[in-house]
Amino acid sequence: MIAFFVLLGIIILLVVVVIGIYNNLVTLKNRFKNAFSQIDVQLKRRYDLIPNLVETAKGYMAHEREALESVIKARSSAMSASDKAASNPGDPSAMQGLASAEGMLTGALGRIFALSESYPDLKANENMMAIQEELTSTENRIAFARQAFNDAVTTYNISREKFPNNIIAGMFNFTVAELLESTETEEERKAPKVSF
């Protein structure tokens, strides 16, 4: 009889441990999904600002049609990648696709801003300055949201990989979540050289 109660106690303890680990993994997974939704909000804000930028620049940069069209194309690609990533945050292919699309969009926007330097009237345009300020602010918010997402994903992945959590994670199909990596190239990361 004592052996039965000891065995029952061990089984109950194991069930409680499994439930605790499962609930912790669910909590961590939902945290990184919420963190991605914060990125998604900022990306949508960025996407909404881009048509205003293009319309403002279009009047001044008539000869730069190709650059303007590349921004629109990159925006469309980034929106599609963002929607795919939002449906399954942490999915490796979705995160890599989003990072790649965002890199293309950032590059296209950078070309527009570089070209706008050649158009003094455009540079001085109040709408253009306001849009550039909004985009800069949004880029900063995206960077902070990306950092929070990556922190949440890292916490989830660490918990998922610990023993005995890895056994429970495997049993209930908790897969590894992918970080949202920066798309900057090594050249873009270098600090600009200033000489007087």
Contacts in CASP RR format, 6 or more apart in sequence:
PFRMAT RR
TARGET T0000
AUTHOR 0000-0000-0000
METHOD contacts of the structure
MODEL  1
MIAFFVLLGIIILLVVVVIGIYNNLVTLKNRFKNAFSQIDVQLKRRYDLI
PNLVETAKGYMAHEREALESVIKARSSAMSASDKAASNPGDPSAMQGLAS
AEGMLTGALGRIFALSESYPDLKANENMMAIQEELTSTENRIAFARQAFN
DAVTTYNISREKFPNNIIAGMFNFTVAELLESTETEEERKAPKVSF
17 164 0 8 1.000
18 168 0 8 1.000
21 164 0 8 1.000
21 165 0 8 1.000
21 168 0 8 1.000
22 168 0 8 1.000
22 172 0 8 1.000
24 159 0 8 1.000
24 165 0 8 1.000
25 156 0 8 1.000
25 159 0 8 1.000
25 160 0 8 1.000
25 165 0 8 1.000
25 168 0 8 1.000
25 169 0 8 1.000
25 172 0 8 1.000
25 174 0 8 1.000
28 152 0 8 1.000
28 155 0 8 1.000
28 156 0 8 1.000
28 159 0 8 1.000
28 160 0 8 1.000
29 156 0 8 1.000
29 174 0 8 1.000
29 177 0 8 1.000
31 152 0 8 1.000
31 155 0 8 1.000
31 156 0 8 1.000
32 89 0 8 1.000
32 90 0 8 1.000
32 149 0 8 1.000
32 152 0 8 1.000
32 153 0 8 1.000
32 155 0 8 1.000
32 156 0 8 1.000
32 177 0 8 1.000
33 89 0 8 1.000
34 152 0 8 1.000
35 145 0 8 1.000
35 148 0 8 1.000
35 149 0 8 1.000
35 151 0 8 1.000
35 152 0 8 1.000
35 153 0 8 1.000
36 85 0 8 1.000
36 86 0 8 1.000
36 89 0 8 1.000
36 90 0 8 1.000
36 149 0 8 1.000
36 180 0 8 1.000
37 86 0 8 1.000
37 89 0 8 1.000
38 145 0 8 1.000
38 148 0 8 1.000
38 149 0 8 1.000
39 142 0 8 1.000
39 145 0 8 1.000
39 146 0 8 1.000
39 149 0 8 1.000
39 180 0 8 1.000
40 82 0 8 1.000
40 85 0 8 1.000
40 86 0 8 1.000
41 145 0 8 1.000
42 138 0 8 1.000
42 141 0 8 1.000
42 142 0 8 1.000
42 145 0 8 1.000
43 78 0 8 1.000
43 82 0 8 1.000
43 102 0 8 1.000
43 142 0 8 1.000
44 82 0 8 1.000
45 138 0 8 1.000
45 141 0 8 1.000
46 135 0 8 1.000
46 138 0 8 1.000
46 139 0 8 1.000
46 142 0 8 1.000
47 75 0 8 1.000
47 78 0 8 1.000
47 79 0 8 1.000
47 82 0 8 1.000
49 131 0 8 1.000
49 134 0 8 1.000
49 135 0 8 1.000
49 138 0 8 1.000
50 71 0 8 1.000
50 72 0 8 1.000
50 75 0 8 1.000
50 109 0 8 1.000
51 72 0 8 1.000
51 75 0 8 1.000
52 127 0 8 1.000
52 131 0 8 1.000
53 71 0 8 1.000
53 109 0 8 1.000
53 112 0 8 1.000
53 128 0 8 1.000
53 131 0 8 1.000
53 132 0 8 1.000
53 135 0 8 1.000
54 68 0 8 1.000
54 71 0 8 1.000
54 72 0 8 1.000
54 112 0 8 1.000
56 122 0 8 1.000
56 125 0 8 1.000
56 127 0 8 1.000
56 128 0 8 1.000
56 131 0 8 1.000
57 64 0 8 1.000
57 68 0 8 1.000
57 112 0 8 1.000
57 116 0 8 1.000
57 122 0 8 1.000
57 128 0 8 1.000
58 68 0 8 1.000
60 116 0 8 1.000
60 119 0 8 1.000
60 121 0 8 1.000
60 122 0 8 1.000
60 125 0 8 1.000
61 67 0 8 1.000
61 68 0 8 1.000
61 112 0 8 1.000
61 115 0 8 1.000
61 116 0 8 1.000
61 119 0 8 1.000
61 122 0 8 1.000
64 112 0 8 1.000
64 115 0 8 1.000
67 108 0 8 1.000
67 111 0 8 1.000
67 112 0 8 1.000
67 115 0 8 1.000
68 112 0 8 1.000
70 108 0 8 1.000
70 111 0 8 1.000
71 105 0 8 1.000
71 108 0 8 1.000
71 109 0 8 1.000
71 111 0 8 1.000
71 112 0 8 1.000
73 108 0 8 1.000
74 101 0 8 1.000
74 104 0 8 1.000
74 105 0 8 1.000
74 107 0 8 1.000
74 108 0 8 1.000
74 109 0 8 1.000
75 105 0 8 1.000
75 108 0 8 1.000
77 101 0 8 1.000
77 104 0 8 1.000
77 105 0 8 1.000
78 98 0 8 1.000
78 101 0 8 1.000
78 102 0 8 1.000
78 104 0 8 1.000
78 105 0 8 1.000
80 101 0 8 1.000
81 94 0 8 1.000
81 97 0 8 1.000
81 98 0 8 1.000
81 100 0 8 1.000
81 101 0 8 1.000
81 102 0 8 1.000
82 98 0 8 1.000
82 101 0 8 1.000
84 94 0 8 1.000
84 97 0 8 1.000
84 98 0 8 1.000
85 91 0 8 1.000
85 94 0 8 1.000
85 95 0 8 1.000
85 97 0 8 1.000
85 98 0 8 1.000
85 180 0 8 1.000
87 94 0 8 1.000
88 94 0 8 1.000
89 95 0 8 1.000
89 149 0 8 1.000
89 177 0 8 1.000
90 153 0 8 1.000
90 177 0 8 1.000
90 178 0 8 1.000
91 177 0 8 1.000
91 178 0 8 1.000
92 176 0 8 1.000
92 178 0 8 1.000
94 178 0 8 1.000
95 178 0 8 1.000
95 179 0 8 1.000
95 180 0 8 1.000
95 181 0 8 1.000
96 178 0 8 1.000
98 180 0 8 1.000
99 180 0 8 1.000
99 181 0 8 1.000
99 182 0 8 1.000
99 183 0 8 1.000
100 183 0 8 1.000
102 183 0 8 1.000
103 183 0 8 1.000
103 184 0 8 1.000
106 183 0 8 1.000
106 184 0 8 1.000
109 135 0 8 1.000
113 132 0 8 1.000
116 122 0 8 1.000
116 123 0 8 1.000
116 128 0 8 1.000
117 123 0 8 1.000
122 128 0 8 1.000
123 129 0 8 1.000
146 180 0 8 1.000
146 182 0 8 1.000
149 179 0 8 1.000
149 180 0 8 1.000
150 179 0 8 1.000
150 180 0 8 1.000
153 177 0 8 1.000
153 178 0 8 1.000
153 179 0 8 1.000
153 180 0 8 1.000
154 179 0 8 1.000
156 177 0 8 1.000
157 176 0 8 1.000
157 177 0 8 1.000
159 165 0 8 1.000
160 166 0 8 1.000
160 169 0 8 1.000
160 174 0 8 1.000
160 176 0 8 1.000
161 169 0 8 1.000
168 174 0 8 1.000
END
